[in-house]
Amino acid sequence: MMKKALLGLVFVATLMTSCKEETKEEVKEAREAISNEMEGAIDTAAVKVDAAADSTRIKAGEILKKGADKINQAAEKLKESGKE
């Protein structure tokens, strides 16, 4: 009787250990999947930030060019009015 009880306990312990290993593997896979998703999201966000920065740089350059053109036009008008 004692032998059967011990064998039963060993069997249950073996099953529990086996389940723990499967659970550990599932947790590991889930962790890796989440990690991959986060890396992808970070990469996507970085691309979007770079694109927004480039767009802002281009718009700022256009605004500065327009401002410089207006200043040059005003300077030309001043020169012309000074000649008259």
Residue pairs with C-beta under 8 A, 6 or more apart in sequence:
none
